[in-house]
Amino acid sequence: MKLSKRLTAIDTLISQHHDIIWDCCCDHGYLGMALLKRAAANQVIFVDIVATLMDVLSAQLSSINKLQKTCDKKPQWQVLCQDVGKIEIAKNKSQVVVIAGIGGELLLSLMQQIIANNALDNLEHVRFILCPVHHTYKLRIGLKTLGLGLISEQIVYDNKRFYEVIEVSFNSQNEISNTGQSMWNLNHAQHKAYKQQLINHYNKMLNKDAVYYQKVITDYQGLGDS
Ligand SMILES: C[S@@+](CC[C@H](N)C(=O)[O-])C[C@H]1O[C@@H](n2cnc3c(N)ncnc32)[C@H](O)[C@@H]1O
């Protein structure tokens, strides 16, 4: 299975070997399967709330296991059918938590739950790789409020849509900006188009809350033109 540009961008960020990688809201599980295939971690944990999807994925992973019986050092996998907000992060393990392909507001709510449900000690060294669909401005403010710091951020154009891949951790002291300041190259036509798309969208939202959305627009305009 060839990964999309968006999932490839996330996969590329996972260059070091880890104890555990979480593919949260995994759906088809393409990303986790690619990570398993290249043994990126000792264990890959797939999490999604839809039981039928997780049954199909478990069956697929079991059949891959049977085919690979001869390999001793193959990484382990686990499929959890549950709410991502309730995942339990083990202590003293190097871990990456990926949450991709859901709305930014839901993603923030899941992050708030994960952080409320796990001891800060256990979360300290976890890298979170987040790729929401829309609402990145609100998500970024929420992540900053949770005390997370920025590791990296990038814009990915995939299948005629723009995405932001935001990598954060409690271990980073770099402030998360509302607009993703470090990811923009406004000499790049695609980045210019994305900025304009955001400004157009927030202009349409002005009638909902003029003060708030004017601030959002001003922040994006403040990125400059090039
Ligand atoms: C569009 S898929 C994303 C698939 C993959 N992560 C990607 O980026 O291509 C979104 C998935 O999120 C799952 N989901 C939504 N809310 C969830 C929650 N609270 N806990 C676990 N899974 C959830 C849905 O069941 C769905 O399979």
The ligand as an ORCA input file, in Angstrom:
! r2SCAN-3c Opt
* xyz 0 1
  C     -10.532      9.757      8.415
  S     -10.028      8.563      9.534
  C      -8.298      8.923      9.678
  C      -7.456      7.752      9.238
  C      -5.967      7.976      9.317
  N      -5.540      8.344     10.645
  C      -5.532      9.027      8.320
  O      -5.106     10.111      8.734
  O      -5.607      8.758      7.116
  C     -10.674      9.103     11.081
  C     -10.880      7.956     12.080
  O     -10.972      8.515     13.397
  C     -11.765      7.628     14.167
  N     -12.168      8.318     15.410
  C     -12.903      9.457     15.516
  N     -13.044      9.794     16.814
  C     -12.366      8.865     17.544
  C     -12.139      8.673     18.939
  N     -12.613      9.526     19.846
  N     -11.409      7.620     19.335
  C     -10.927      6.736     18.417
  N     -11.115      6.857     17.081
  C     -11.823      7.918     16.649
  C     -12.890      7.272     13.203
  O     -13.525      6.080     13.597
  C     -12.144      7.154     11.861
  O     -11.828      5.815     11.576
*
